[in-house]
């Protein structure tokens, strides 16, 4: 299920300046989408962690951290290496 909505949802996320409030809004939106796709209602009393486990999807905060660190690795490359490649 993660191949359906998350790539579009997190497009260019490595450049976002997120506050705690925005991170919370993104997480709740992500949880709602996962619940909708897996047909789990709020009244079923299933936790968000369980829904993510059933969908084989990692926590949104962890995913955002991985995306940012991967981007930082590209930015951190020395300038002379980039000029040599060009």
Secondary structure, 3 states (H helix, E strand, C coil): CCCCCHHHHCCCHHHCCCCHHHHHHHHHHHHHHHHHHHCCCHHHCCCHHHHHHHHCCCCHHHHHHHHHHHHHHHHCCCHHHHHHHC
